[in-house]
Amino acid sequence: MSETKIYTGIADAHGLESFVECSGEAGTGSPYHMMRASLNRQRHALVYWVELNDEQYAQVADILGDMDNDERFMDACRLLHDPDFVEIVSVEQEMLRSWEMLPNHDLDPYWGGA
């Protein structure tokens, strides 16, 4: 079995805004991520934590790195919602309802479409 690492970032109505290896344990995050998510709650922005093995990480990184895919941020977020891909994604308790609705462009009151 491959080694697992914890990754964190911001997810919002438009998918994964960021995806980085976490330097601490799940539930701890950079003050920057926490502040940025709190300032963008109108888009249901939140900080998430997920434990992934090397193969799972590669799948997410490949999706995010596919510059020809305009939906890459949405697709990466959908992958983290897939119970066949990962069992648990952690978010703060008060953000759980938002996580369940993501990703969805229509949740952003300022979204004009692309």
Secondary structure as UniProt FT lines:
FT   STRAND          4..12
FT   TURN            13..14
FT   STRAND          15..16
FT   STRAND          20..21
FT   TURN            26..27
FT   HELIX           31..39
FT   HELIX           41..43
FT   STRAND          46..53
FT   HELIX           54..65
FT   TURN            67..68
FT   TURN            70..71
FT   HELIX           72..81
FT   TURN            83..85
FT   STRAND          89..91
FT   HELIX           93..95
FT   HELIX           96..101
FT   HELIX           105..107
FT   TURN            109..110
//
